[in-house]
Amino acid sequence: MATTFMQMAEEARAVVPVISAAEAHQRLQQNPTTLVIDVRDAADIAATGTIPGAKTISLGSLTYKADQEVPEDWRDPVLQDRARPIITTCILGPMGALGGKLLHDMGFTNVSILEGGVQAWIKAGYPTEQPNKSQEG
C-alpha cells in the first residue's frame, strides 16, 4: 500500500522531537547557534515571511545541501556540523517534519520539528521577517 504525505509526516514526528513555538523561541534566545531551517520554496516564504534569522533551504535542495559526500559547492556550510541544534519548519508543520526526518536520517543528532510551523510561531505572537539573500539556500 502506498504511503501518503501525512503518513510520512506522522512517521517523521514519531522519530524526531516536536517542540512548540514557545520552546523554539526559548531555544533561540538561549543558544544563538541554533539554526532554524524553513524548508518551503521561496515564493511560499515571501507570502508569509519566516522566523527571524531562519535559513531558507527548500525541502528538495536540503537533500544535497546537507550531504557531506557531494561536491563541496553543492553543500551548505551551515549544515556541516551534524551536532548543531536545528529546528525545521514550514508553514503548518508537515514539510518541516519531513525536513527534520531527512536531517535525522542523514546523521544530524540535534534536530527538532516546530509544531504547527510558522503559523504557530505567528499565532504565539512572535515576529516574522522576509529572508535576505544571505539566508536563502
N, C-alpha and C positions, 0 to 999 in steps of 0.2 A: 504494500500500500504506500502511496506517495505521502511525503511529509509536507505539511503546509508551512507557510511563513510564520504563522502564530505558534505552531508547534515547535518550530526551530527556536523562536524567541523564548518560549517557556523552557525548553531544554537548556538554553543558554543561562537563563535565570536560575536554574537548578544547580548550575556548576559555578557561576561567577556571583560573588556577593552583590546584592542590590542595596543601594543606600537612598535615603530621602534627600530632598533638596536642602533641607536644613543641615543634614550631616555633610553633604557635599560642600556647602558654604563654609561650615566649620573647618573641614579638612583643608580647604583652600586658604583660610585665614591662618591656620596653624602651621601649614607646611607649604611655603611658596613654590617648592619644586614639584608639587602635584600638577600633573598635566591633565587638562580636560581635552578630550578629542570629540568633536562633533562630526559624526560620520555622514551627515547629509550632503547633498550636492549643493554647490554654491548658490544656485537660483533659489533653492528652498531656504537656505540660511538668510539670504538677502531679504526675504519676505518677513522674517520674524526676528532676525538678529540671533546672537548666541551668547553664551556665558562669557563675561569679560575675560580676555586672555586665552580663550579656547583656541586650540589648533584645529583648523578645519581640514579633515582628510576624508574624502568620500569613502564609503564602505568598499567600493571596488578597488580603489588605489591603496587602501590600508593593507591589503593582501601582500603587495610587494614592497610598500614603503617600510613595513615593519620587518621585512626579511633581511637577515644579515648575509645571505648567500647570493643575492642578486648583485649585479654590478653596482658599485658604490653610488653612481649618480642616480640610481633608481630609489635609493634608500632615503629615509628622512632622518636627519641627525638627532632629532628629539626622541627617536624610538630606538636608540642604540643601547640604552641602559634598561635591561629587562626587569630590574628590581624597582625602577622608578614608580612612584604611585601614579596611577592613571585612572581617570573616571571617563567612561564613554557615555555619549548621549546622542540623541536625535531630537525630533520634535515631541514625540509621545513616549518613546522608550523601546519599542521592539527592534528597530535598526541599531540602536545603541547597544542592546543586548547582544545582537549578532556580532557587532564590532568587539564587544568585551570578550565574547567567547572565542572569537578569532585570535585575539591577542593572547588569551589564556592558552589556547591550543598551540600557539607559536612559542610558548615558554615564558611569557610575561607573568611575573609572580605576585604583583600587587595591583590587580585590576578590579574596579568596581563599576557597576552599571547604575546610572542615575534613574531612579524610579520615576516614571512619568515624563522624563526628558525635559527639554527646555520649557515646555508648557507648565510643568510642575514648578520649575525654577521661577518662572514669571508669576504663577499663582501664589507662591510663597512670598512674593514682594521683592525679589532680588532683581537687579538691573540686567539688561542685555546690552550688547553693542554690535555694531556691524564689524565683521573681521577686517583687518587691514591686510595688505598684500603679504606682509611677513608671516601672518598666521595661516594663510591659505596653503593647503598641501597640494 
